[in-house]
Amino acid sequence: MHILSVKIQMNFKLLALLLFLSTGLYAQQKMLAITIDDLPFVRIGMFSDKELIQKTDKLLAAIEKQNAPATGFVNLSKVYKSGEMDSVRYNLLRQWLDKGFDLGNHTFSHPDYNYVSYSYFINDIEKNEPILHSLLAKYHKSMPYFRHPYLHRGNSKAKADSLAEYLLNRNYIEAPVTIDNAEWIFAAAYDSVLKTHDKNSINLVGEAYISYMEAKLKYYEGQSDKLFGRNIRQILLIHANSLNSDYMGELLQMFVKNGYSFVNLETVLKDELYKTEDHFYKNGGISWLDRWAITQGKSKDFFQGEPICPESILKLAKVDSE
């Protein structure tokens, strides 16, 4: 009887340990939402209609292969050519919806809220709506998310509060970013080497991009841990461009290798840490992790170690500094 009692106690302890471990693993599960800005495509005039269709299809196929949700943020001005709506460019957005992905509002023409009036910016948001709402309705979808161009929420409290109140009243959900990066510089470098048809240079830029993005991921994981004692559910910002068309598969594999599963924005924003106060009212477009750290009064030492864009990439992109 004593032996049986001991066995029962041991079994209960083992069960309790397994429950603890499974709960801990669940709590530490790494989640990532993929958000892609500047749809239908960056530097859209650089490519033929056929190239735009192929590049968009390749980009979306790589995301679909991972069964990953994604939200693309649209600047509808890119759909127009010589003042007229271009059917090919419009249909690039349909490619996203045909694959089951979501679209969000990124303003019509990508103005910088820090340097235009409130009324101008609001008009540009609303100018983006009618055609997108009509298109989304055909797929029984809505457009709940808004992404700030340049990640600028407003460079004064009054300006930031005014926009936040407008978006709330308009039933928009602001789409934050935690993994901010200089992907746009790599993309400019990539487009420049594509023109040369030099496969070695093209591969070097692509490989440098993946290495840089992994370093950025680890940096922001560390920042989250320092701020909150755990890794937040992350939101990645990248753009619809040739670089990601060619390297999206490798990029997503990098996240998988680092233990991430891909989820939608709604799931990520359920993380209570996204309720953290943001009192950053300067001109920079930075990660929300940086905004929260600045709001909490963190010193410069807190931000040390952030990966920077290599000089070779800056030179190819014709950018002086990150």
Secondary structure, DSSP 8 states (H G I E B T S, - for coil): -HHHHHHHHHHHHHHHHHHHHHHHHHHT-EEEEEEEEEES-TTGGGS-HHHHHHHHHHHHHHHHHTT--EEEEE-GGGGEETTEE-HHHHHHHHHHHHTT-EEEE--SS---TTTS-HHHHHHHHHHTHHHHHHHHHTTT----EE--GGG---SSHHHHHHHHHHHHHTT-EE---SB---HHHHHHHHHHHHTTT-HHHHHHHHHHHHHHHHHHHHHHHHHHHHHHSS---EEEEEESSHHHHHHHHHHHHHHHHTTEEE--HHHHTTSGGGGS-----SS----HHHHHHHHTT--GGGGTT-----HHHHHHHT-S--
